[in-house]
Amino acid sequence: MDITWVTERIGLGGGIWNSKNMEEVARSGVTHVLNMQLEFDDRPLGEALGIHVMWNPTDDDFLPKSVDMLKRGVDFALEALEDQEARIYVHCAAGVHRAPMMTLAILCALDWQIEEAMALVETRRPVVDFADVYVESVRQFVASRLESKSNP
């Protein structure tokens, strides 16, 4: 399996696709999977192994992504990470665009500055390509979180 550990508890990579790969994901200690790919739903594979899977299907079309889509994934990840034993694997088909975008949003929700979070992800997983439109989508998401915190 193509898992890059960005932090001790947040992994990033490409598609799982089959039960053999999901078993490998489970052996790596992953308890939660955040699947960003439109192409394949991992939920049945995860259920069989007791892994919590959120399917957040997103097209890799280089168009702006909604705050709501990013919020769904971030909320799932933050809830998972409340359990100190949890490890989450964020993936899309190749781990180059969509999963890095979501990982960036998760790190920002964990109080990372966007530039430092991007540098961390790119250092750990050099194949990442942060498309400008996706980074801007994360910036919009971060701004919406700040606005909701200041206007409860």
Secondary structure, DSSP 8 states (H G I E B T S, - for coil): --EEESSSSEEEES---SHHHHHHHHHTT--EEEEEESS---HHHHHTTT-EEEEEEE--SSS---HHHHHHHHHHHHHHHTSTT--EEEE-SSSSSHHHHHHHHHHHHTT--HHHHHHHHHHH-TT----HHHHHHHHHHHHHHHHHHH--
